């Protein structure tokens, strides 16, 4: 098993990341910070997970925002 000491996202689920960002910023601010529809039109954790799991570029932006915000 490889340890990921330098990966600040190790052990965090995408759902946890979205929830933490939502609690800190809210959907409106997240939509301004990252211009993706799942944060702007009828946002929810479920719809965000569905979109971000299929869209790597958007997921990377969300993960980077989490790192910048909490790490």
Secondary structure as GFF3:
##gff-version 3
##sequence-region A 1 71
A	DSSP	alpha_helix	14	33	.	.	.	ID=ss1
A	DSSP	alpha_helix	37	40	.	.	.	ID=ss2
A	DSSP	alpha_helix	45	54	.	.	.	ID=ss3
A	DSSP	alpha_helix	56	70	.	.	.	ID=ss4
###
